[in-house]
Amino acid sequence: MSDAERAWACMIALFRSDEHLGRFAGAARETGLTAASMKALLNLLPDEEVPMRTLAEVLQCDASNVTQLVDALEEPGYAERVSLPADRRVKLVRLTEVGEKARTTVIDKLHEPPACLNALTKRDQAELARLLSKALAAADPPLDLYHP
């Protein structure tokens, strides 16, 4: 196994851990969402309207499924649908102020490091952060820490 494969396997193991999965499920429960609808929430950005078709593509799901996900976000007031002024057949979805707060709460919860990372020395944590940040920047397109 190459070093890159071993590093990736370690990251996958961290994401598959009971601690991480429990935190993800807990964040969904706290916001009154399912894991799938929470993922939709995380893919909406403040002050941005996204066509529902685009959201379906990003989430890699069927358009009818994204309708259910947006319904789930509308129910607690996290998102709202609006029509594209130039073409009222196109439905856009945008975060509400309540949705922005819920999104921030979820991100904060998911970004709490697992105990095993806190067990590393501060120097090792800094080196790991530096290397992973470098990998994110090398992704095509570059990945953003606050946008899953």
C-alpha positions as CSV (number, residue, x, y, z in Angstrom):
1,M,0.0,0.0,0.0
2,S,1.4,3.4,-1.0
3,D,1.7,6.2,1.5
4,A,-1.1,8.1,-0.3
5,E,-3.4,5.0,-0.1
6,R,-2.5,4.5,3.6
7,A,-3.3,8.2,4.3
8,W,-6.6,8.0,2.5
9,A,-7.5,4.7,4.3
10,C,-6.8,6.5,7.6
11,M,-9.1,9.4,6.7
12,I,-11.8,7.0,5.6
13,A,-11.5,5.1,8.9
14,L,-11.9,8.4,10.8
15,F,-15.0,9.3,8.9
16,R,-16.4,5.7,9.4
17,S,-15.7,5.8,13.1
18,D,-18.6,5.6,15.6
19,E,-17.6,8.9,17.0
20,H,-17.9,10.7,13.6
21,L,-21.0,8.9,12.5
22,G,-22.6,9.6,15.9
23,R,-21.7,13.3,15.6
24,F,-23.2,13.5,12.1
25,A,-26.4,11.7,13.2
26,G,-26.6,13.9,16.3
27,A,-26.2,17.1,14.3
28,A,-29.0,16.0,12.0
29,R,-31.3,15.1,14.9
30,E,-30.6,18.4,16.7
31,T,-31.7,20.3,13.5
32,G,-34.7,18.1,13.0
33,L,-33.3,16.7,9.7
34,T,-32.3,13.4,8.2
35,A,-28.7,12.9,7.2
36,A,-29.7,13.4,3.6
37,S,-31.6,16.7,4.2
38,M,-28.7,17.9,6.4
39,K,-26.3,17.2,3.5
40,A,-28.6,19.4,1.3
41,L,-28.5,22.1,4.0
42,L,-24.7,22.0,4.0
43,N,-24.7,22.4,0.2
44,L,-26.6,25.7,0.3
45,L,-24.6,28.8,0.8
46,P,-25.7,32.0,2.4
47,D,-26.8,34.7,0.0
48,E,-26.9,32.3,-2.9
49,E,-29.9,30.9,-4.8
50,V,-29.4,27.5,-6.4
51,P,-31.6,25.9,-9.1
52,M,-33.1,22.7,-7.6
53,R,-31.8,20.8,-10.7
54,T,-28.2,22.0,-9.8
55,L,-28.7,20.9,-6.1
56,A,-29.8,17.5,-7.4
57,E,-26.7,17.2,-9.5
58,V,-24.4,18.3,-6.5
59,L,-26.2,15.7,-4.3
60,Q,-26.1,13.1,-7.0
61,C,-29.8,12.4,-6.7
62,D,-32.9,12.4,-8.7
63,A,-34.9,15.6,-9.1
64,S,-37.9,14.1,-7.3
65,N,-35.6,13.2,-4.4
66,V,-34.3,16.8,-4.1
67,T,-37.9,18.0,-4.0
68,Q,-38.3,15.9,-0.8
69,L,-35.1,17.2,0.6
70,V,-36.1,20.8,0.0
71,D,-39.5,20.1,1.5
72,A,-37.7,18.8,4.6
73,L,-35.7,22.1,4.7
74,E,-38.7,24.3,4.2
75,E,-40.7,22.6,7.0
76,P,-38.5,24.1,9.9
77,G,-37.9,27.3,7.9
78,Y,-34.3,26.6,6.9
79,A,-34.8,27.2,3.2
80,E,-37.4,28.6,0.7
81,R,-38.2,28.1,-2.9
82,V,-38.4,31.1,-5.2
83,S,-39.0,31.3,-9.0
84,L,-36.3,32.5,-11.4
85,P,-37.6,35.9,-12.6
86,A,-36.6,35.2,-16.2
87,D,-38.2,31.7,-16.2
88,R,-40.8,31.0,-13.5
89,R,-40.6,27.3,-14.3
90,V,-37.2,27.2,-12.8
91,K,-37.3,26.8,-9.0
92,L,-34.5,28.2,-6.9
93,V,-33.8,27.3,-3.3
94,R,-32.1,29.6,-0.8
95,L,-31.3,29.5,2.8
96,T,-33.3,31.6,5.2
97,E,-31.7,33.4,8.2
98,V,-32.8,30.5,10.4
99,G,-31.2,28.1,7.8
100,E,-28.0,30.0,7.9
101,K,-27.8,29.7,11.7
102,A,-28.7,25.9,11.5
103,R,-26.0,25.4,8.8
104,T,-23.4,27.2,11.0
105,T,-24.4,25.1,14.0
106,V,-24.0,21.9,12.0
107,I,-20.7,22.9,10.6
108,D,-19.4,23.8,14.0
109,K,-20.5,20.5,15.4
110,L,-19.0,18.5,12.5
111,H,-15.7,20.4,12.7
112,E,-15.1,19.4,16.4
113,P,-12.0,17.2,16.1
114,P,-12.3,13.6,17.2
115,A,-10.5,12.6,20.4
116,C,-7.8,10.7,18.5
117,L,-6.7,14.0,16.8
118,N,-6.7,15.8,20.1
119,A,-4.4,13.1,21.4
120,L,-1.7,14.2,18.9
121,T,0.8,16.8,19.9
122,K,0.1,20.4,18.9
123,R,3.1,20.1,16.5
124,D,1.6,17.0,14.9
125,Q,-1.8,18.6,14.7
126,A,-0.3,21.6,12.9
127,E,1.6,19.4,10.5
128,L,-1.5,17.3,9.7
129,A,-3.5,20.5,9.2
130,R,-0.8,21.9,6.9
131,L,-0.7,18.7,4.8
132,L,-4.4,18.3,4.5
133,S,-4.9,22.0,3.6
134,K,-2.3,21.5,0.9
135,A,-4.2,18.4,-0.4
136,L,-7.5,20.4,-0.5
137,A,-5.9,23.2,-2.4
138,A,-4.6,20.7,-5.0
139,A,-8.0,19.2,-5.6
140,D,-9.6,20.0,-8.9
141,P,-11.6,22.2,-8.3
142,P,-10.0,23.2,-5.0
143,L,-12.1,22.2,-2.0
144,D,-13.5,24.6,0.5
145,L,-13.5,23.8,4.3
146,Y,-17.0,25.1,4.8
147,H,-18.6,23.5,1.7
148,P,-18.8,19.7,1.8
